[in-house]
Amino acid sequence: MLEIFICEDHLETRKRMESIIQNKIIVEDWPLKISLSTDDPYELFAYLKEKPHTKGIYFLDIDLGKDLNGIELGAKIRQLCIDGKIIFITTHSELLALTFRYKVEAMDYIVKDDFEQLQKKIQEDLEVAYQHYTSINKTYPDRIRIDMGTQIRYFLLNDILFFETAPVSHKVILHLTNGSVEFYGKINELKKLSPNFVSVHKSFLVNEQNIIAIDRKKRVLTFKNGETCWASARKINNLTIK
């Protein structure tokens, strides 16, 4: 689900934007929703901290009348949602240069004083964002997307063997058929990426389809490239070879 967020301190403008977006969703019959519409940047940031893997489109007023402006909010959003679509709504075009300083990588800038232009640009941006969202999901149906800090990488599900907690705090090692990758992450979050991923130990998350042998006595799993990992006595009994 692609979620939409509005952060605009002018109530009339915010309601107008909600109407434009909602009408576009209905006309196109898109699986989109407005998850949050607010004048408080901290409310939006708190939402994303709770759900850091949100796939979102963000309409942000630059001048929010708070100690956190829209550009600073955009920078915080970018840290949590590397591929989020950020659109700035403003009457202060002179502030747009700040987006480069904060490395926000905005998708668009809309001047909100002209209603017809506001409506047109919002509709166009929704179309582009949705096309991008659907193309990614159609292009990689057999791949797993993993956010690795400032990078987003796609791995063939068939190449993923297991994930292991690294010796370095908050890091995970991804074991592949032909190598490994270490990155910051949490095994509990990675489990949500595929129904094939099964937690077999507090330190190991495995791709069940790539297990070729199960030694229940020694509690060892062997994968198709010969690598092994441990499994707990309780969880190994629930595993099968696909």
C-alpha positions as CSV (number, residue, x, y, z in Angstrom):
1,M,0.0,0.0,0.0
2,L,1.3,3.4,-1.0
3,E,0.5,6.0,1.8
4,I,0.1,9.7,1.4
5,F,1.0,12.3,4.0
6,I,0.2,16.0,4.1
7,C,1.9,18.5,6.5
8,E,0.5,22.0,5.9
9,D,-0.3,24.6,8.6
10,H,-3.0,26.4,6.6
11,L,-6.2,24.6,7.3
12,E,-8.0,25.7,4.1
13,T,-5.1,24.7,1.9
14,R,-4.7,21.4,3.7
15,K,-8.4,20.6,3.2
16,R,-8.2,21.6,-0.4
17,M,-5.2,19.3,-0.9
18,E,-7.0,16.4,0.8
19,S,-10.0,16.9,-1.6
20,I,-7.8,17.0,-4.7
21,I,-5.9,13.8,-3.6
22,Q,-9.0,11.9,-2.6
23,N,-10.8,12.7,-5.8
24,K,-7.8,11.5,-7.8
25,I,-7.6,8.3,-5.9
26,I,-11.3,7.6,-6.5
27,V,-11.3,8.5,-10.2
28,E,-8.2,6.3,-10.9
29,D,-9.3,3.5,-8.4
30,W,-5.8,3.4,-7.0
31,P,-4.8,1.4,-3.8
32,L,-3.6,4.6,-2.1
33,K,-4.8,6.3,1.1
34,I,-4.2,9.5,3.0
35,S,-2.7,8.1,6.2
36,L,-2.1,11.4,7.9
37,S,-2.9,15.0,7.3
38,T,-1.6,17.4,9.9
39,D,-0.1,20.8,10.7
40,D,2.4,19.3,13.1
41,P,5.7,18.1,11.6
42,Y,6.5,16.2,14.8
43,E,3.3,14.1,14.5
44,L,4.4,13.0,11.0
45,F,7.9,12.3,12.1
46,A,6.7,10.2,15.1
47,Y,4.4,8.2,12.7
48,L,7.4,7.3,10.5
49,K,9.6,6.4,13.4
50,E,7.0,3.9,14.4
51,K,6.7,2.6,10.8
52,P,10.2,3.3,9.2
53,H,9.5,1.1,6.1
54,T,6.5,3.1,5.0
55,K,6.1,3.5,1.3
56,G,5.0,7.1,1.1
57,I,4.2,10.3,-0.9
58,Y,4.8,13.4,1.2
59,F,3.3,16.8,0.5
60,L,5.2,19.3,2.8
61,D,4.6,22.9,3.4
62,I,8.0,24.6,3.7
63,D,6.9,27.3,6.2
64,L,5.0,25.4,8.9
65,G,5.2,28.1,11.6
66,K,7.1,25.7,13.9
67,D,10.7,25.4,15.0
68,L,10.9,22.5,12.4
69,N,10.3,23.7,8.9
70,G,9.2,21.5,5.9
71,I,12.7,21.2,4.5
72,E,14.1,20.0,7.8
73,L,11.2,17.6,8.1
74,G,11.9,16.4,4.5
75,A,15.5,15.6,5.5
76,K,14.3,13.6,8.5
77,I,11.9,11.7,6.2
78,R,14.7,11.0,3.7
79,Q,16.7,9.4,6.5
80,L,13.9,7.0,7.3
81,C,12.4,6.5,3.9
82,I,15.1,6.5,1.3
83,D,12.7,6.2,-1.7
84,G,9.9,8.4,-0.3
85,K,8.4,10.9,-2.8
86,I,8.7,14.4,-1.3
87,I,6.8,17.3,-2.8
88,F,7.2,20.8,-1.3
89,I,4.3,23.2,-1.2
90,T,5.4,26.8,-0.8
91,T,4.9,30.5,-1.4
92,H,8.6,31.0,-0.7
93,S,10.4,29.9,-3.8
94,E,13.6,31.6,-2.5
95,L,13.8,28.8,0.1
96,L,14.0,26.0,-2.4
97,A,17.8,26.2,-2.6
98,L,17.9,24.9,1.0
99,T,16.7,21.5,-0.2
100,F,20.1,21.0,-1.8
101,R,21.9,21.9,1.4
102,Y,19.8,19.4,3.3
103,K,20.1,16.8,0.4
104,V,16.4,16.1,0.4
105,E,16.1,15.2,-3.3
106,A,12.6,16.5,-3.7
107,M,10.4,15.1,-6.4
108,D,8.6,18.5,-7.1
109,Y,7.9,22.0,-5.9
110,I,4.4,23.4,-6.1
111,V,3.4,27.1,-5.5
112,K,0.2,27.0,-3.6
113,D,-1.2,30.4,-4.3
114,D,-2.6,29.3,-7.7
115,F,-5.4,26.8,-7.1
116,E,-5.5,25.5,-10.7
117,Q,-1.8,25.0,-10.7
118,L,-1.9,23.4,-7.3
119,Q,-4.6,20.9,-8.5
120,K,-2.8,20.1,-11.7
121,K,0.6,19.6,-10.1
122,I,-0.7,17.4,-7.3
123,Q,-2.5,15.2,-9.8
124,E,0.6,14.9,-12.0
125,D,2.8,14.1,-9.1
126,L,0.5,11.4,-7.9
127,E,0.5,9.8,-11.3
128,V,4.3,9.8,-11.5
129,A,4.7,8.4,-8.0
130,Y,2.1,5.7,-8.5
131,Q,3.7,4.6,-11.8
132,H,7.1,4.4,-10.2
133,Y,5.6,2.4,-7.3
134,T,3.9,-0.1,-9.6
135,S,6.8,-0.5,-12.0
136,I,9.1,-1.5,-9.1
137,N,6.7,-4.1,-7.9
138,K,6.1,-5.5,-11.4
139,T,9.7,-5.5,-12.4
140,Y,11.0,-7.5,-9.4
141,P,8.3,-10.0,-8.4
142,D,10.9,-12.6,-7.5
143,R,13.3,-10.2,-5.7
144,I,13.6,-8.9,-2.2
145,R,14.2,-5.3,-1.6
146,I,16.4,-4.4,1.4
147,D,17.1,-0.9,2.7
148,M,20.8,-0.7,3.5
149,G,21.3,2.7,5.0
150,T,21.8,5.1,2.1
151,Q,21.3,2.3,-0.5
152,I,18.4,0.2,-1.6
153,R,19.3,-3.2,-3.1
154,Y,17.4,-6.0,-4.7
155,F,18.3,-9.6,-4.2
156,L,16.9,-12.7,-6.0
157,L,14.9,-14.6,-3.4
158,N,16.5,-17.8,-4.7
159,D,20.0,-16.4,-3.9
160,I,19.3,-15.6,-0.2
161,L,20.3,-18.3,2.2
162,F,20.0,-16.8,5.6
163,F,20.5,-13.7,7.8
164,E,22.8,-13.7,10.8
165,T,23.3,-11.1,13.6
166,A,26.7,-9.6,13.2
167,P,29.3,-9.2,16.0
168,V,28.9,-5.4,15.5
169,S,25.9,-4.1,17.3
170,H,22.8,-3.5,15.2
171,K,24.3,-5.1,12.1
172,V,23.1,-8.1,10.1
173,I,25.1,-10.4,7.7
174,L,23.1,-11.5,4.7
175,H,24.5,-14.9,3.4
176,L,24.0,-15.4,-0.3
177,T,24.8,-18.3,-2.6
178,N,27.9,-16.5,-3.8
179,G,29.0,-14.2,-1.0
180,S,27.7,-12.1,1.9
181,V,26.7,-8.5,2.7
182,E,26.8,-6.8,6.0
183,F,24.5,-3.9,6.8
184,Y,22.6,-2.2,9.6
185,G,19.3,-3.8,10.3
186,K,17.1,-5.9,12.6
187,I,16.3,-9.6,11.9
188,N,12.8,-9.1,13.2
189,E,12.1,-6.5,10.6
190,L,13.6,-8.6,7.8
191,K,11.3,-11.5,8.6
192,K,8.4,-9.5,7.1
193,L,10.0,-9.4,3.6
194,S,9.0,-12.9,2.6
195,P,6.8,-15.8,3.8
196,N,9.9,-18.0,3.1
197,F,11.9,-16.4,5.8
198,V,11.7,-18.4,9.0
199,S,13.2,-17.5,12.4
200,V,15.1,-20.6,13.6
201,H,17.2,-18.9,16.4
202,K,17.5,-15.5,17.9
203,S,20.6,-14.9,15.7
204,F,19.4,-16.6,12.5
205,L,16.7,-16.0,10.0
206,V,16.6,-18.5,7.1
207,N,15.2,-18.8,3.7
208,E,13.4,-22.2,4.1
209,Q,13.3,-22.9,0.4
210,N,17.1,-23.1,0.2
211,I,17.7,-25.6,3.0
212,I,18.9,-29.0,1.6
213,A,19.5,-30.9,4.9
214,I,18.3,-30.7,8.5
215,D,20.3,-32.4,11.2
216,R,17.9,-32.4,14.1
217,K,20.3,-34.1,16.5
218,K,23.1,-31.6,16.1
219,R,20.6,-28.8,15.3
220,V,22.4,-27.7,12.1
221,L,20.9,-26.6,8.8
222,T,22.7,-27.0,5.6
223,F,22.0,-24.8,2.6
224,K,22.4,-25.4,-1.2
225,N,25.9,-23.9,-1.3
226,G,27.2,-26.0,1.6
227,E,26.9,-23.2,4.3
228,T,25.4,-24.1,7.6
229,C,23.8,-22.4,10.6
230,W,22.4,-23.3,14.0
231,A,18.7,-23.7,14.9
232,S,17.1,-23.9,18.3
233,A,15.8,-27.3,19.5
234,R,12.3,-26.0,19.5
235,K,12.2,-24.4,16.1
236,I,14.1,-27.0,14.1
237,N,11.2,-29.4,14.5
238,N,8.9,-27.1,12.6
239,L,11.2,-27.0,9.5
240,T,10.8,-29.0,6.4
241,I,12.9,-29.3,3.2
242,K,11.0,-27.7,0.3
